[in-house]
């Protein structure tokens, strides 16, 4: 059987080559077959050959830099000086940013919030007093900070239902399995479900300026503290029969929430549901275990230009437990500059890289002066 297949294939090749060979030739049959075979092979090669253009044949003009000592050494010097200049500007700007931090975890017994760390303390309010020796230039940003809190832990970070948060009511009655164990409560679905929503930060703050023994409240601005993309694109409020509250019918709030999502802000109806600014800020997970999140801005009234020098008191409604996982809580007052918040690392990084470039240029200059080849003189 195999012999017949080989014979048939040889016959086909022979007939093809004979067909391609010229009919009138002085050569014998063997030469004619060989000529036909090579003609067929040349035809196949021609068919697979790319177009004869400069691009396909790689004949485009090109430039290859010739790196000589006269180019590399001055280049390193210029780059180093530029980086050092940028680093100095970043570092000086960062140093001029004002930051005030106060820890209110209450671990120490002399801390004013120590009384609130007990599990028996309910609706506990503690007060932290501080003073400013000079104007705290505005706009002032008020942050809360948490330590040893791993929001980037994968099982925690994915514990949410994106369809619920996008306002899809059909997913309210059947939460995603990733929300376990905060998927159902007492047989009813939890909205919003998941560990991230359930662990939402719920300490509240009120800042007062003490003037002649009287406390004057510093107004907070809570509008626009969340990312624009979160508020306008990623999260949407569910609407059922024209009502936000009716959309949550047949569901329950997360176990750790004191109020359902549609009542998070009793003063501003627009700041409720999945468009609540504090909720949006919390749902954007932090990358590091020590982080801070924006709580409010101080940009209104007598404090639009900043916090004047003087005495202040901060009332804290202590609700969020952090001692079970050895966490810490703090409040941070800070202003910003053209480069953002206080960050010395960026300026130091530019200074280090610029200094290394200058040092390397000196090393290359010494090596070139000592070991240069005679033909380099020409």
C-alpha positions in Angstrom: 0.0 0.0 0.0 2.8 2.4 0.9 4.6 1.6 -2.3 1.5 2.6 -4.3 1.3 5.9 -2.5 5.0 6.7 -3.2 4.6 5.7 -6.9 1.5 7.9 -7.3 3.2 10.9 -5.7 6.3 10.5 -7.8 4.1 10.3 -10.9 2.2 13.5 -9.9 5.5 15.4 -9.5 6.8 14.0 -12.7 3.7 15.1 -14.6 3.8 18.5 -13.0 7.4 19.1 -13.9 6.8 17.8 -17.4 3.9 20.2 -17.8 6.1 23.2 -16.8 9.0 22.1 -19.0 9.3 23.5 -22.6 7.8 21.2 -25.3 10.5 21.8 -27.9 13.9 21.4 -26.4 17.2 19.7 -27.3 17.5 18.2 -23.9 16.5 14.8 -22.9 13.4 13.8 -20.7 15.5 13.8 -17.5 16.8 17.3 -18.1 13.4 18.5 -19.0 11.9 17.1 -15.7 14.7 18.8 -13.7 14.1 22.1 -15.4 10.4 21.8 -14.7 11.1 21.0 -11.1 13.3 24.0 -10.6 10.9 26.2 -12.4 8.1 25.1 -10.1 10.3 25.7 -7.0 11.3 29.2 -8.3 7.6 30.0 -8.9 6.7 29.1 -5.3 9.6 31.2 -3.9 8.5 34.1 -6.0 4.9 33.8 -4.7 6.0 33.9 -1.0 8.5 36.8 -1.5 7.5 40.1 0.2 6.9 43.2 -1.9 10.0 44.9 -3.2 9.5 48.0 -1.1 11.8 49.9 1.3 9.7 49.0 4.3 9.2 45.3 3.6 12.8 44.8 2.5 14.1 46.9 5.5 15.9 49.5 3.5 14.4 52.5 5.3 17.0 55.2 6.3 18.1 54.8 10.0 20.2 56.7 12.4 22.4 55.0 15.0 24.1 57.3 17.6 27.8 57.0 18.0 28.3 57.2 21.7 31.7 58.8 22.3 33.2 60.3 25.5 32.5 63.8 24.2 28.8 63.0 24.1 28.2 60.7 27.1 30.1 62.6 29.7 28.4 66.0 29.1 25.1 64.2 28.8 25.5 62.7 32.3 26.4 66.1 33.7 23.4 67.8 32.2 21.0 65.1 33.3 22.5 65.1 36.8 22.3 68.9 37.2 18.7 68.9 35.9 17.7 66.2 38.4 19.4 67.9 41.3 17.5 71.1 40.5 14.2 69.3 40.3 15.0 67.5 43.5 15.8 70.7 45.4 12.6 72.3 44.3 10.5 69.2 45.3 12.2 68.9 48.7 11.9 72.6 49.6 8.3 72.6 48.5 7.5 69.5 50.6 9.2 71.0 53.6 7.0 74.1 53.4 3.8 72.0 53.6 2.2 72.1 57.1 1.0 68.9 58.7 -0.5 68.3 62.1 -1.1 64.8 63.4 -2.8 63.6 66.6 -3.2 60.0 67.6 -6.5 59.2 69.3 -6.4 55.4 69.6 -6.7 55.7 73.4 -4.1 53.0 74.2 -2.3 55.1 76.8 -4.2 55.7 80.0 -3.5 59.4 80.0 -5.1 59.7 76.5 -8.4 61.6 76.5 -9.9 58.7 74.4 -8.9 56.0 76.8 -12.3 55.9 78.3 -13.8 55.1 74.9 -11.8 51.9 74.3 -13.9 49.8 76.7 -16.4 47.5 75.0 -19.0 48.8 77.5 -18.7 52.4 76.3 -21.6 53.4 74.1 -21.9 56.7 72.2 -18.6 57.8 73.7 -17.2 61.3 72.8 -13.6 62.3 73.6 -12.0 65.7 73.1 -8.5 66.4 71.9 -7.1 69.9 72.5 -4.2 71.4 70.4 -2.9 74.9 69.5 -1.4 76.5 66.4 1.4 79.0 66.8 0.9 80.4 63.3 -1.6 80.5 60.5 -2.3 77.1 59.1 -2.6 78.1 55.5 -5.6 77.0 53.5 -7.2 75.2 52.0 -6.9 72.8 54.9 -7.6 69.1 54.4 -8.9 67.0 57.3 -8.0 63.3 57.2 -8.5 60.2 59.3 -5.7 57.7 59.4 -5.5 54.0 60.2 -2.5 51.8 60.8 -2.0 48.0 60.5 -5.1 47.8 58.4 -4.7 45.7 55.2 -7.3 46.9 52.8 -5.3 45.4 50.0 -5.7 41.8 51.3 -7.3 40.1 48.3 -10.1 38.2 50.0 -11.1 41.5 51.7 -10.7 43.7 48.6 -12.9 41.5 46.4 -15.6 41.1 49.0 -18.2 43.4 47.2 -20.8 43.1 44.5 -20.0 45.5 41.6 -23.5 45.0 40.1 -25.2 46.1 43.4 -22.9 49.2 43.6 -23.7 50.1 40.0 -27.4 50.4 41.0 -28.7 47.2 39.4 -31.7 46.3 41.6 -31.9 42.8 40.2 -28.8 41.9 42.2 -30.1 43.2 45.5 -32.1 40.0 46.2 -29.2 37.7 45.0 -25.8 39.1 46.2 -22.6 37.8 44.7 -21.0 34.9 46.4 -17.8 37.0 46.9 -19.6 38.9 49.6 -19.5 35.9 52.0 -19.9 36.0 55.0 -21.7 39.3 54.7 -24.1 38.1 52.0 -27.3 37.4 54.0 -28.5 38.4 57.4 -31.5 36.8 59.1 -32.5 35.3 55.8 -32.5 38.7 53.9 -29.9 39.9 51.5 -27.4 42.6 52.6 -27.2 45.7 50.5 -24.4 46.8 50.1 -22.9 43.4 50.8 -19.3 42.4 51.5 -16.6 43.0 54.0 -15.5 46.3 52.6 -18.9 48.0 53.0 -19.5 46.3 56.3 -16.2 47.7 57.8 -16.9 51.3 56.7 -15.2 53.9 59.0 -17.8 55.5 61.2 -16.0 57.8 63.6 -17.2 61.4 63.3 -15.4 64.7 64.1 -16.3 68.3 65.0 -13.6 71.0 65.1 -13.9 74.1 67.3 -11.8 77.2 67.7 -11.5 78.3 71.3 -11.9 82.1 71.4 -12.1 83.9 74.8 -13.2 80.7 76.5 -16.0 80.1 73.9 -16.0 77.4 71.3 -16.6 78.5 67.7 -17.4 75.6 65.3 -15.2 75.3 62.2 -17.3 74.5 59.2 -16.5 71.4 57.3 -17.0 70.9 53.5 -18.0 67.4 52.6 -18.7 67.9 48.9 -16.4 66.5 46.3 -14.1 64.6 48.6 -14.5 61.4 46.6 -13.0 60.6 43.2 -15.0 62.0 40.2 -14.9 58.7 38.4 -16.4 56.9 41.5 -19.2 59.4 41.9 -20.2 59.7 38.2 -19.2 56.4 36.6 -18.5 53.5 38.9 -21.2 53.9 41.5 -24.9 54.6 40.9 -27.9 54.9 43.2 -30.7 52.5 42.6 -34.1 54.1 41.9 -37.3 52.1 42.2 -40.7 53.8 41.6 -38.9 57.1 41.8 -37.7 56.4 45.4 -34.2 55.5 46.7 -35.7 54.0 49.9 -38.1 51.7 48.0 -35.2 50.3 46.0 -33.9 48.7 49.3 -37.2 47.1 50.2 -36.7 43.4 51.2 -33.0 43.9 52.1 -31.1 44.7 55.3 -28.2 47.0 56.1 -24.7 45.6 56.8 -24.4 44.3 60.4 -22.0 47.0 61.5 -23.9 50.0 60.1 -26.1 52.0 62.4 -28.3 53.1 59.6 -29.3 51.8 56.1 -27.6 53.2 53.0 -30.5 55.5 52.1 -30.2 57.3 55.5 -26.4 57.8 55.8 -26.9 61.6 55.6 -30.1 63.0 57.2 -29.2 66.6 56.3 -28.4 66.3 52.6 -30.7 63.9 50.7 -28.4 63.9 47.7 -25.6 62.5 49.9 -27.2 59.1 50.4 -27.1 55.6 49.1 -24.1 54.7 47.0 -23.3 58.3 46.3 -22.5 59.1 49.9 -19.1 60.8 49.9 -17.8 59.0 53.0 -18.9 55.7 51.6 -17.2 56.3 48.2 -13.9 57.4 50.0 -13.9 54.2 52.1 -14.7 51.9 49.1 -11.5 52.9 47.3 -9.1 50.5 48.9 -5.7 51.7 50.1 -2.6 50.0 48.9 -0.6 50.1 52.1 -1.4 49.0 55.7 -0.8 52.5 57.0 -3.0 55.0 55.2 -5.1 58.1 55.5 -8.4 59.0 53.8 -9.9 62.4 53.3 -12.7 63.2 55.7 -13.5 66.9 55.1 -12.1 70.1 53.7 -12.0 73.5 55.5 -12.6 76.1 52.9 -15.6 78.1 54.0 -16.4 81.2 56.1 -13.7 82.8 58.2 -11.5 79.8 57.6 -11.3 80.0 53.8 -7.7 81.2 54.1 -6.7 78.7 56.7 -6.9 78.1 60.5 -5.7 81.2 62.4 -3.2 80.8 65.2 -4.9 79.9 68.5 -6.4 77.1 70.6 -8.6 74.4 69.1 -10.6 71.4 70.4 -11.7 68.4 68.4 -14.7 66.4 69.5 -14.5 62.7 68.4 -17.4 60.3 68.4 -15.4 57.2 69.1 -17.2 54.2 67.3 -14.6 52.4 65.2 -12.7 49.6 67.0 -9.1 49.0 66.1 -7.5 47.5 69.2 -8.6 43.9 68.3 -6.1 43.9 65.4 -3.5 46.2 67.1 -4.4 49.1 64.9 -4.0 52.8 65.5 -6.2 55.8 64.7 -5.2 59.4 64.1 -6.5 62.6 62.6 -4.3 64.7 60.2 -4.6 68.3 59.2 -2.6 69.2 56.1 -2.5 71.7 53.3 -1.2 71.1 49.7 1.1 72.7 47.2 1.5 72.4 43.4 3.1 69.0 43.9 0.4 67.7 46.2 0.7 66.7 49.8 3.8 66.3 51.9 6.1 63.8 50.3 9.9 64.0 50.9 10.7 60.7 49.1 10.2 62.2 45.6 12.6 65.0 46.2 15.2 62.8 47.8 14.9 60.3 44.9 15.6 63.1 42.4 18.6 64.3 44.4 20.1 60.8 44.7 19.7 60.0 41.0 21.1 63.4 40.0 24.1 63.0 42.3 24.8 59.6 40.9 24.8 60.9 37.4 27.3 63.6 38.3 29.5 61.1 40.1 29.4 58.7 37.2 30.4 61.5 34.8 33.4 62.3 36.9 34.4 58.6 37.0 34.0 58.2 33.2 36.1 61.4 32.7 38.9 60.0 34.8 38.8 56.6 33.1 38.8 58.3 29.7 41.7 60.6 30.5 43.8 57.8 31.8 43.0 54.9 29.4 41.9 56.6 26.2 43.2 55.0 23.0 45.6 56.9 20.6 43.1 56.9 17.7 40.7 58.9 19.9 43.0 62.0 19.5 42.2 62.1 15.8 
